[in-house]
């Protein structure tokens, strides 16, 4: 059976590093401040807002949340972001998704001050990521590589040769997950294949997935990837977080895009859902708020240095 990469444990380690850095920054009177903006009544967005509030407050960050009505206009959202951009106590801004259909995601991302864009979704920050010199690495793709790096370290594998020349197959091409994953994969010298719904419609998903030495599933379809589709020894990361209702008990539970029993029977290592990518994602985002605070105060951010070391793998 595959080695299970423990996201909860790794998130706790990352959090401890952030806690230490927060206490160092406090000596220079620097305090990170996270502002969230929620538009409408989406239950998951509200649940995530409360989750982030608890996480930020437990680290003694400043925290604020603006809640806008479902019928708020793009101008209303941009005005709220403008107020937060101008507030020096706020070092990171997160506009929660999903947004109501009449609000342009691109325009919202572009309205956030790129120095406070802890999601890394501003066009400038995405451009920096594509160039291989990121300011903020989007948290979910960062979490995937954080887990993979940790796995390589735990096996005493050379982190450079762990990736170099390997075939990395990503299922999903969203702006927040699939595309940044592709840039990070290229940065590590993997050969990147990105699949999407048209790949599946054309009947080519299985053949690409079968070539994966490292596989990241981020499609949002429960059990999309089965064991009979993957190669022996694949290292598989499951981003999918799907709420599914049990047919018998009626209970709702979370499951990933990988069919865990059959894929883990063939994989070398795998991340579970829940307890894999999710917890590291949350802590990474909070770490980006810390890095933003350090950058705003022009204090050398050690977390920033860690990002460089861990996510870009300084080349020999
Ligand atoms: P998204 O914006 O809906 O994108 C899904 C991507 O998957 C799209 O590119 C889509 O293709 C592709 N896709 C859908 N069905 C497919 C299929 N049958 N075969 C191949 N590709 C398929 O979703 P997202 O925001 O990237 O999130 C993806 C999943 O990750 C969701 O389950 C979400 O809940 C989860 N997630 C988890 C975390 C975490 O921290 N754990 C964070 C973010 C997201 P097209 O582009 O052609 O439509």
Boltz pocket constraint, residues with backbone or C-beta under 6 A from the ligand:
constraints:
  - pocket:
      binder: B
      contacts: [[A, 140], [A, 171], [A, 172], [A, 173], [A, 174], [A, 175], [A, 176], [A, 177], [A, 178], [A, 195], [A, 196], [A, 197], [A, 198], [A, 199], [A, 200], [A, 205], [A, 217], [A, 218], [A, 219], [A, 220], [A, 221], [A, 224], [A, 238], [A, 239], [A, 240], [A, 241], [A, 242], [A, 277], [A, 278], [A, 279], [A, 281], [A, 282]]
      max_distance: 6.0
